[in-house]
Amino acid sequence: MAAGPSWSHVFHEDGIISGYRSPCSSAMDCILSLFQLTNETLNIWTHFLPTWYFFWKLISVVLIQTAWQHTFTWPLVILIISSCIYPLASSCAHTFNSMSGRVRHVCFYFDYGALSLYSLGSAVAYSAYVFPDKWVNGIFHQCFIAVALLNSMICTGLACYSRLGLPFLHQNQDVVKRFSECQKPRFSKVLRVVAFAYPYLFDSIPLFYRLFLCEGEYCTVNNSNVFHYTHIALAFLTGFLFATHLPERLAPGSFDYIGHSHQLFHVFGVLGTQFQVMAIERDMLLRRSWLLDHSLPITFANSVGVTLLCLLVNLIILLLFSLPLLSEPVGQRKKHYIQAKAH
C-alpha cells in the first residue's frame, strides 16, 4: 500500500489539483484527450501548432534561400529543424504521458533530448552568424561548437538522471522505490533547471558580450539586435516560469486548465524561438559578405556533421535510460496498472 501514493504522485504537478487524465490511459484515450479539456490539453496544442509553423518556415527557407546550394545557409536550416523537433517531441510527451508511469518517464526523456538538440542547433547558428566581429576566428570561436556538443550530451544525461537516477544502477523493478523526483522533488527540479540553463547560458556568451559588454568598433551593431534582446527577455521569462511554478503556486486549483506555468512556459518559449530565428536570419543576411570573407568556413563537419553526431549520442543516452523501463516484466506491469487504477 505504501507504493500507491508515490505512484499517483508521479502524475501530480504542484499547484494543479484537477483535470488529470487516467494514469493508465490507452494510446487512443490519449489521442482523444486532444479534444477534451484537461490540464494537459493546452500543453499539447501550444507546442503542436508551432511545430507546423516552424515546418512551414523551414520549407520557405529551403526554397527561398536555396539552402542546398550553399553551405552558408546550413546552420539556419539546422536551427529551424531543431525548432521543429523540440515542440513536436514535447507535444507527443504531453499527449502520451498518462499511459503509465514508465511511459511518462520515457516520453519526457525524449522531450529532454529534443531540447538538448535544439541547444546545439542554436550554438551552430550562433557560431555561424552571431559572434561579434571582435571574437570571430578567435580561440573561443574555434572551440565553441565542440564545447556546445559536450554541453548537449551533459544536458540530456543530467535531465534524464533527474527523473529516476542512473539506468541499471538506481532503476529496478519497482518504479517508485529508487532515487526519483518523487523522493527528492526539489533536488530533481534543480538538476533539471541546471541541465537546461547551462547550455543556454554558454551558447549565449557571444551574444551577451555583443549586446551588453562590447564597446567601440567591431561590436556588430545592426537591426537584428532588437530581436536578440526580445529573445533573451523571453528566454529568461520561460526559465522563471519553469523554475517557480507560478501562478498556480499562489492559487492552487485556479489555473488547472488554463493559465498554469507550463502552458505559459510553452507559449513564451515558442515566441522566444521565433524571435531567435528572426534575429539569426537577419544576421545571416546582413553580415553575409563580411562573414564569408572573415569567419570560419561553414563545412559539413561543423554544421550537419556535428548535429548528426549529437543526435546519435543523445539517442544512445535516451535508450540507456529508457531500456530498464521498457523491459519491465508483465507481472510487474499488472501490479502498477492496479495501483494506478486505485488512485
Disulfide bonds with the S-S distance in Angstrom:
Cys214-Cys219 2.04
